[in-house]
Amino acid sequence: MAVFSGLAEKLQGTFKKLKGKGKLTETDVKQAMREVRLALLEADVNYKVVKNFVSKVQERAVGQEVFQSLTPGQQVIKIVNDELTQLMGGTQSSINLSSKPPTVVMMVGLQGAGKTTSAGKLAKVMKKQGRRPLLVAGDIYRPAAIKQLQILGEQIEIPVFAMGDKQNPVNIAKAALEHAKVHGNDLIIIDTAGRLHVDEKLMKELENIKANVQPTEILLVVDAMTGQDAVNVAEMFNEQLGLTGVVLTKLDGDTRGGAALSVKAVTGCPVKYVGLGEKLDALEAFHPDRMASRILGMGDVLSLIEKAQDNFDEEKAKELEKKIRQQQFTLEDFLDQLQQMKSMGPMEDILSMLPGVGNAKELKNLQVDEKELVRTEAIIQSMTDEERKKPEIINGSRKKRIATGSGTRVQDVNRILKQFAQAKKLMRQFAGADQSKLAKKMSKKSKKGGLGLPFFR
């Protein structure tokens, strides 16, 4: 994930120096805190937020729990992790559901922040959780806003309530509420109009919608790439409407991430969701503790497990485990695993969730190549069923045919066959080996690019 990569690299560099020292002095801690302050300011975190954060960390870091610890460097990192988590909200804040359905969610914000897309993404998330959402086209001003929402609704198979662009948005919201009650929709997500900047007319309209439908949630959608501007916009909307939460979009495109670190401290509103890409499933619940852990290079194994559970077929996983134990792993299984990994998202994002592989330098050393994965897919798909099951029968003429069919070279086919053999060998070891010894071996192999996986160069 690109978000926080610059900040993560600087903080991890600072704490690496601390961990290298046996005992810490107050001077060591103060020097580290100066570097932390600078790193946070460069990440576009609000100045007052930085000042308070550094003050809290320093106060705890020069106490007895650190200086009398056997691992003082680790203790300082734990303190920073705790305070970062608190800064971003402490715990995950989910959608509040009304005790008397339907739950009404108003999506508000400026033009271009990604309100309409976020409304669709949120509807998809809630549908997965067993809700019956209804999307409401309340933006009657922006050309094609209604059509955009209707297309999104078709893609995610969620109904869209629209009354055209001639009706008053307040009347549309009220009619949608009645429609939901009749049709059994227990969640309404209203896509409201935005402006290029906060103005009286926009706020008056939003206040009228709020007064008439009494939403359970008012979520502000802001573009994380605008940094402190996003926090300022959040302050203004919160003063006028009383926000219940924030959705930060384009978090994957911002290496600074200051808005994510500042918005809760400045407005008191929790970040509930973050947008991490264009795809309709690229909206994730925001977990402050997991994000803090990733920033400090401790990984985010829980999110990785959740991602895997969403994308991996449980029956297929059991079948694969059986095949590995019986040494019947084929190129078909290899291809299936690659396709399931692809569905989890970019490899950099997946690897960044692993402890110790959180910063840009580590990922750069691993040299992840997504195109290589696509080439591998093409090569295996150009093989016959028999060749996938028995790669040992692939001779020179077969390699030429496979290379031609996949638009690659014979050398590429040879490399994939070699990688498959390495993966098969690794899986045989995994089936019976001492897991701690195997983990060390895998770590060494990954640094040398020898894991037998086609996305490492």
C-alpha positions in Angstrom: 0.0 0.0 0.0 1.4 3.4 -1.0 -0.2 5.1 2.0 2.2 6.1 4.8 5.2 4.6 2.9 7.3 7.7 3.4 6.3 8.0 7.0 6.7 4.3 7.7 10.2 4.3 6.2 11.3 7.3 8.3 9.8 6.0 11.6 11.1 2.5 11.1 14.6 3.9 10.4 14.4 6.0 13.6 13.3 3.0 15.8 15.9 0.7 14.2 18.6 3.0 15.7 16.9 2.8 19.1 16.6 -1.0 19.0 20.3 -1.2 18.3 21.2 0.4 21.6 21.4 -1.7 24.8 20.4 1.1 27.2 18.6 4.3 26.4 19.3 7.8 27.8 16.9 10.7 27.9 18.9 12.3 25.1 18.4 9.2 22.9 14.7 9.4 23.4 14.6 13.2 22.7 16.6 12.8 19.5 14.2 10.0 18.4 11.2 12.2 19.2 12.7 15.1 17.1 12.9 12.7 14.1 9.3 11.4 14.8 8.0 15.1 14.9 9.7 15.9 11.6 8.5 12.7 9.9 4.9 13.4 11.0 5.0 17.0 9.8 6.4 15.9 6.4 3.5 13.4 6.2 1.2 16.5 6.4 -0.2 15.7 9.9 -1.8 18.7 11.6 0.8 20.7 13.6 -1.2 20.7 16.8 -1.8 17.0 16.5 1.9 16.4 16.1 2.8 18.6 19.1 0.4 16.7 21.4 1.3 13.3 20.1 5.1 13.8 20.5 4.5 15.3 24.0 2.5 12.2 25.1 5.0 9.8 23.7 8.0 11.6 25.2 6.3 11.8 28.6 5.8 8.0 28.7 9.1 7.2 27.0 11.3 8.8 29.6 9.5 6.9 32.4 10.7 3.9 34.5 8.9 1.4 32.3 11.4 2.2 29.5 14.7 2.8 31.2 14.4 -0.2 33.5 13.3 -2.5 30.7 15.6 -5.2 29.3 14.5 -4.0 25.7 14.1 -0.2 26.0 14.0 0.3 22.3 11.0 -2.1 21.9 9.2 -0.4 24.8 9.5 3.0 23.0 8.0 1.4 19.9 5.2 -0.1 21.9 4.4 3.3 23.4 4.4 4.9 19.9 2.2 2.1 18.6 -0.3 2.6 21.5 -0.4 6.4 21.0 -0.7 6.1 17.1 -3.6 3.8 17.6 -5.3 6.2 20.0 -4.6 9.1 17.7 -6.5 7.4 14.9 -9.5 6.5 17.0 -8.4 3.7 19.3 -10.8 1.0 18.0 -12.6 0.3 14.7 -15.9 2.2 14.4 -18.5 0.5 12.3 -21.9 1.6 10.9 -24.5 2.2 13.6 -27.6 0.3 12.7 -31.0 1.7 13.7 -33.1 -0.3 16.2 -36.0 0.5 14.0 -35.1 -0.2 10.3 -34.4 1.2 7.9 -31.0 2.6 8.9 -30.4 5.8 6.9 -26.9 6.7 5.8 -26.2 10.1 4.3 -23.1 10.4 2.1 -21.9 14.1 2.1 -18.8 15.9 0.8 -17.4 18.1 -1.9 -17.4 17.3 -5.7 -14.7 14.9 -6.8 -14.1 13.3 -3.5 -15.7 10.0 -4.6 -19.1 10.2 -2.9 -21.1 8.2 -5.5 -18.5 5.5 -5.9 -18.1 5.2 -2.1 -21.9 4.9 -1.8 -21.9 1.9 -4.1 -18.9 0.4 -2.4 -20.5 0.8 1.0 -23.7 -0.8 -0.3 -21.7 -3.8 -1.4 -19.9 -4.1 1.9 -23.3 -4.0 3.8 -24.9 -6.5 1.4 -22.0 -8.9 2.2 -23.0 -8.5 5.9 -26.5 -9.6 5.2 -28.2 -6.2 4.8 -30.7 -5.3 2.1 -29.4 -1.9 0.9 -31.2 0.7 -1.3 -29.1 3.3 -3.0 -30.8 6.7 -3.4 -29.9 9.1 -6.2 -30.1 12.5 -4.4 -27.5 14.4 -6.5 -29.7 16.2 -9.1 -27.1 18.8 -10.1 -24.0 17.0 -11.4 -24.5 15.8 -15.0 -24.8 11.9 -15.1 -24.6 11.5 -11.3 -27.9 9.6 -11.3 -26.9 7.4 -14.3 -23.5 6.7 -12.6 -25.3 5.4 -9.5 -27.7 3.3 -11.5 -24.8 1.7 -13.4 -23.0 1.0 -10.1 -26.3 -0.5 -8.7 -26.5 -2.9 -11.7 -22.9 -3.9 -11.3 -23.3 -4.9 -7.6 -26.9 -6.0 -8.0 -28.4 -3.5 -5.6 -31.6 -1.5 -6.3 -31.3 2.3 -7.0 -34.2 4.7 -6.1 -34.3 7.7 -8.5 -36.9 10.3 -9.4 -34.9 12.2 -12.1 -33.2 15.6 -11.8 -36.3 17.7 -11.6 -37.4 16.8 -8.1 -36.3 18.4 -4.8 -33.5 16.3 -3.1 -35.5 16.4 0.2 -38.6 15.0 -1.5 -36.4 12.2 -3.1 -35.0 11.3 0.3 -38.5 11.2 1.9 -39.9 9.1 -1.0 -37.0 6.7 -0.8 -37.6 6.2 2.9 -41.2 5.1 2.2 -40.1 3.0 -0.7 -37.6 1.1 1.5 -40.3 0.4 4.2 -42.6 -1.1 1.6 -39.9 -3.1 -0.2 -38.1 -4.4 2.9 -34.8 -2.6 2.5 -33.3 -2.3 5.9 -30.5 0.2 4.9 -30.8 3.4 2.8 -27.6 5.0 1.4 -28.3 8.5 0.1 -25.9 10.0 -2.4 -26.2 13.7 -1.9 -24.9 16.6 -4.1 -21.5 18.2 -3.6 -20.0 21.6 -4.6 -16.5 22.6 -5.4 -16.3 24.3 -2.0 -18.4 24.5 1.1 -21.2 27.1 0.6 -24.4 28.2 2.3 -26.8 26.7 -0.4 -25.1 23.3 -0.2 -25.3 23.2 3.6 -28.9 24.3 3.7 -29.9 21.5 1.4 -28.1 18.9 3.4 -29.5 20.3 6.7 -33.1 20.0 5.2 -32.5 16.3 4.1 -31.1 15.6 7.6 -34.2 17.2 9.3 -36.6 15.3 7.1 -35.1 11.7 7.2 -33.2 11.9 10.5 -30.2 9.8 9.3 -28.5 7.3 11.7 -25.2 8.1 10.0 -23.8 11.1 8.2 -20.6 10.1 6.6 -18.3 12.7 5.1 -16.4 11.4 2.0 -13.0 13.2 1.6 -10.0 12.8 -0.7 -7.0 11.7 1.4 -4.6 13.2 -1.2 -5.7 16.7 -0.3 -4.0 16.3 3.1 -4.8 19.1 5.6 -7.5 20.4 3.3 -9.4 17.2 3.9 -9.2 17.8 7.6 -10.4 21.5 7.2 -13.3 20.3 5.1 -14.2 17.7 7.8 -14.2 20.5 10.4 -16.6 22.7 8.4 -19.0 19.8 7.6 -18.9 18.6 11.2 -19.8 22.1 12.6 -22.8 22.4 10.2 -24.1 18.9 10.1 -22.7 16.9 13.1 -20.9 14.1 11.3 -20.9 10.6 12.6 -17.9 9.4 10.6 -15.5 9.9 7.7 -14.7 7.8 4.6 -11.2 8.6 3.3 -10.9 7.9 -0.4 -7.7 7.5 -2.6 -5.7 6.4 0.5 -3.7 4.1 -1.8 -2.5 7.0 -3.8 -1.1 9.2 -1.0 2.4 8.4 0.4 1.8 11.0 3.2 -1.5 10.0 4.8 -1.7 13.0 7.1 -5.5 13.2 6.9 -5.9 9.7 8.3 -3.7 10.6 11.3 -5.3 14.0 11.9 -9.0 13.8 11.2 -10.1 12.0 14.4 -8.0 14.3 16.7 -9.2 17.5 15.0 -12.9 16.7 14.5 -13.6 14.0 17.0 -15.2 12.0 14.1 -13.8 8.5 13.5 -12.6 7.3 10.1 -15.0 4.4 9.4 -13.9 3.3 6.0 -11.0 3.9 3.6 -11.0 3.6 -0.2 -7.9 1.7 -1.5 -8.5 1.7 -5.3 -11.0 1.9 -8.1 -12.5 -1.5 -7.8 -15.9 -1.9 -6.2 -14.6 -4.1 -3.4 -11.8 -1.6 -2.7 -13.4 -0.2 0.5 -12.2 -1.4 3.8 -13.1 -0.9 7.4 -10.5 1.3 9.1 -8.8 -0.4 12.0 -6.6 2.1 13.9 -4.6 -0.6 15.7 -3.8 -2.5 12.5 -2.9 0.7 10.6 -0.5 1.8 13.4 1.1 -1.7 13.3 1.6 -1.4 9.5 3.2 2.1 9.8 5.7 0.7 12.4 6.6 -2.3 10.2 4.8 -4.9 12.5 2.6 -6.1 9.7 -1.2 -6.5 9.6 -1.7 -10.3 9.8 -5.4 -10.0 10.8 -6.3 -8.0 7.7 -4.3 -10.5 5.5 -6.3 -13.4 7.0 -9.6 -11.6 6.4 -8.6 -10.9 2.8 -7.6 -14.5 2.3 -10.9 -15.7 3.8 -12.9 -13.4 1.5 -11.0 -14.6 -1.6 -10.0 -18.2 -1.0 -12.4 -21.2 -1.4 -12.4 -23.2 1.8 -13.1 -26.5 0.0 -10.4 -25.9 -2.5 -8.0 -25.1 0.4 -8.7 -28.4 2.1 -8.3 -30.2 -1.3 -5.0 -28.5 -1.9 -3.7 -29.4 1.6 -4.5 -33.0 0.9 -2.7 -32.9 -2.5 0.4 -31.3 -0.9 0.6 -34.0 1.7 0.1 -36.7 -0.9 2.6 -34.9 -3.2 0.0 -34.6 -6.0 0.4 -30.8 -6.5 0.1 -30.0 -10.3 0.4 -27.0 -12.5 -3.4 -26.7 -12.4 -3.2 -26.2 -8.7 -0.3 -23.8 -9.1 -2.5 -21.7 -11.6 -5.5 -21.9 -9.3 -3.4 -20.5 -6.4 -2.0 -17.7 -8.5 -5.5 -16.7 -9.6 -6.8 -16.7 -6.0 -3.8 -14.6 -4.9 -4.5 -12.1 -7.8 -8.1 -11.7 -6.6 -6.7 -10.5 -3.2 -5.3 -7.3 -4.8 -1.8 -6.0 -5.8 1.1 -8.2 -4.4 2.7 -5.1 -2.8 -0.4 -4.6 -0.7 -0.4 -8.2 0.4 3.3 -8.3 1.2 3.1 -5.0 3.1 0.8 -6.8 5.6 3.6 -9.2 6.6 5.7 -8.3 9.6 9.1 -6.9 8.7 8.1 -6.2 5.0 6.2 -3.0 5.7 8.5 -0.4 4.3 9.2 0.7 0.8 12.9 -0.4 0.9 11.9 -4.0 1.8 9.3 -4.2 -1.0 11.8 -2.7 -3.4 14.3 -5.4 -2.6 11.7 -8.1 -3.2 11.0 -6.5 -6.7 7.4 -7.6 -7.1 6.5 -7.9 -10.8 2.7 -8.2 -11.5 3.3 -8.6 -15.3 5.2 -11.8 -14.6 2.2 -13.2 -12.9 0.0 -12.5 -16.0 2.7 -14.1 -18.2 2.7 -17.2 -15.9 -1.1 -17.4 -16.2 -0.9 -17.2 -20.0 1.8 -19.9 -20.2 -0.1 -22.4 -18.0 -3.4 -21.8 -19.8 -1.6 -22.5 -23.1 -0.8 -26.1 -21.9 -3.0 -29.1 -22.4 -4.7 -30.7 -19.4 -2.2 -33.6 -19.6 0.7 -31.2 -19.6 -0.6 -29.4 -16.5 -1.0 -32.7 -14.7 2.3 -34.2 -15.9 4.8 -31.3 -16.6 7.6 -33.9 -17.0 6.2 -34.7 -20.5 6.8 -31.2 -21.8 9.7 -31.6 -24.3 11.3 -29.1 -26.7 8.5 -29.1 -29.3 5.8 -28.8 -26.7 7.6 -25.8 -25.1 7.7 -24.1 -28.5 4.0 -24.6 -29.0 3.2 -23.3 -25.4 5.5 -20.3 -26.0 3.7 -19.4 -29.3 0.3 -19.9 -27.8 1.0 -17.6 -24.8 3.0 -15.0 -26.7 6.1 -15.7 -24.7 9.5 -17.3 -25.3 10.7 -20.8 -24.6 13.0 -19.4 -21.9 9.9 -18.1 -20.1 8.3 -21.5 -20.3 11.5 -23.1 -18.9 11.5 -20.5 -16.0 7.9 -21.3 -15.1 8.6 -25.0 -15.1 11.6 -24.4 -12.8 9.6 -22.2 -10.5 6.9 -24.8 -10.3 9.5 -27.4 -9.4 10.8 -25.1 -6.6 7.3 -24.5 -5.3 6.5 -28.2 -5.3 9.8 -28.9 -3.4 9.0 -26.1 -0.9 5.5 -27.6 -0.3 6.9 -31.0 0.3 9.2 -29.5 3.0 6.2 -27.6 4.4 4.1 -30.7 4.8 6.6 -32.4 7.2 9.3 -30.0 8.3 9.9 -28.1 11.6 7.9 -24.9 11.0 10.4 -22.5 12.7 13.3 -23.8 10.7 11.3 -23.6 7.5 10.3 -20.0 8.2 14.0 -19.0 8.5 14.7 -20.9 5.3 11.8 -19.2 3.4 13.0 -15.8 4.7 16.5 -16.4 3.3 15.1 -17.6 0.0 12.7 -14.6 -0.4 15.7 -12.2 0.0 17.5 -14.1 -2.8 14.3 -14.2 -5.0 14.3 -18.0 -4.8 10.8 -18.7 -3.4 9.7 -20.2 -6.7 6.9 -17.7 -7.1 6.4 -16.0 -10.5 5.9 -12.5 -9.1 9.4 -12.2 -7.7 12.2 -11.1 -10.0 
